């Protein structure tokens, strides 16, 4: 595990003295990271043997690392102990040269800091932190600024901001992100909102910092790379990891025509397993493609037979089928 960092001198904000961590390091977020699904059995217990099977198959794909407890991991439905245990299990199963990023968001600042450092102890190299949203109307600019800065102060590993307006109802603005980027322990942003103009603005405004923006969906991965984003944390990479990595590699080699063609081929399958039908479709597609998806935890519902047909047809039409 990497060094936990050092405790810095107290800073003073609004008259309140607080101790803060500065890890004194950043991480290279270039490349593709799949936000992996949490595999469940029919009784909704975690299928750790299936997790290991999936990771063995993913190990053949040139991922930069893995994200655990992202939205695809159904983290709101896991107990705190399960969330930490998933990180421990994945850390033990992946090569040492692969980064492990863990979602650590909770609703309160205190809980998020505690979970963040539990994730560090479990083996996470960085944490992905979502906006608190239960009291959405109270999540003002000052509240969000204080939340993220406090979490970054208290975290022993680097923090990656996570903008997911479809789930939280809060769309972080470019000025807010740019301001937070100046914190030495906030190293990047996963943006799932799809606003390319905002991503480009953040990239431009943080060029002088060691701050990286990654695309939160394959649907806009290529445009995001074109405006200076460094990679992607993409749900579709769970299912079509080789192809998503190929989009990234083609861009790196300036083979843009081929990258565009491949990107177009991934758009419809991606939409179905993310924006349209969500995690149940993601898991159904994993099963269809020869990995393990399994059921979701309730209250998420399994796909209907018609929805299953749509998923299979979309992958078939794009030229992708089972590979068991």
C-alpha positions, 0 to 999 in steps of 0.5 A: 500500500502507498504511504498514508501521507503526513499530517500538516500544520493546522490551517484556519478557515472561518475562525475554526482551526483544523488539522489537514492531511496532504498526501504530497502526491498525485496519481496518473488517471490516464487510461480506462477504469471500469467501475465494477459491479458488486456481484450478488447471489439470489439471496442478495449476499455478495458472491465473492467467488464471482468477483474473483472470476470477473477480475480474472477475465478483466485482468486480460484487458489493459485497464489502468485500474478499477473503481469499487463502490461507484454507482454500478457497485450499488454502494447505497445498498451495502453496509459500511462493513461490506463496502470496506470488505469489497475494497479489501477483496479487490485489492488482494486480487488485482496486480500491484501495478493497477490503481484501486479507486474506491467510492467513499461518499456518505451523507455527512462530512464526518461519516465520509471522512471516516469511510474515506480513511477506512477505504485507505486502510483497506487498500484504496489508492484514492477515493471518489467522493460524490455530493451529499444530496439528501438535503439537496436544497441546503447544498449551497456553494458554501456547503459543498465547498466546505464538504469537499475541502473538509473531506480532502483535509481529513483524507490520507489518500488523494480525493477525486470529485464525482459529479453525478447530477442524474443521481444526486440532482446536483450539477457541480459548476465549473467555478466550484470545481476549479476552486476545489482543484486548488486543494493539494489533496483533490487531484481530479474529477469524474464528470458523468454529467456529459457537459463537454463545454464544462469539462473543457472549461475545467481542463483549461482553468486547472492547467497549472495544477496537477488536476485531471478530468476523466469522462464518466461515460463511454457515450462522451469519452472521445469528445472528452479526450479531445478537450483534454480529459485524461481518461474514463471511468466508464460502466461499459468497460465492465462489459466491453473493456477491450473496445473502450480501451481501444477508443482510448488507445486510438485517440492516443495514436491520433487515429481519430477516424477509427476512434470515431467509428468505434465510438459510434458503435458503442453508443447504443449499447452504452446508453442502454446499460447506463442512462436508459436501463441502468444497473439491472441492464449492466448486470444482464449484459455482463451475464449475456457476455459471459461474465457474472452480473447476477441480480441487483439488491432490492429495491432495484428490479430485474429487467422485463423480458422485453428489456432483456431483448432490447439489451441483447439486440443492441449488443448483437446489432453492434457486433458483440455476443457471448464469449464464454 
